[in-house]
Amino acid sequence: MTVEDFLYESADRLRNGEYLVPDVVLPAIDQARESLEELTAEIEDDPSPPGLEALDGALLEAYGLFFDALDLLELAVEEDVPGLASEILVRTQDGVETLREVRRQAGTHNRTMQEETGVVG
């Protein structure tokens, strides 16, 4: 399950009044954070070539939104605050939309490079 799927599912369950068991959800939150930390480290250790820095910035922005959503989910579970579900969903959706835009921009860049070089990759 992706981080965003985990966030969507958890927030939906909160919104529907389900109790999220801390002993189950909190370790999953930690795993999701670790995954995001690895992705963030990859970008920082091996940034995109010059001219594509904006894509890295957008990816980091999306990951930041997912981190925020995970923090809110953790708070919602630890403090039993189901009302945070809507904000978790907003942050998650914003992150997903940012990732979608990164993919669109990367595809546009790839097509442009193929047209300019005549190489299909």
Secondary structure as UniProt FT lines:
FT   HELIX           3..15
FT   TURN            16..17
FT   HELIX           22..45
FT   TURN            50..51
FT   HELIX           53..79
FT   HELIX           82..84
FT   HELIX           85..117
//
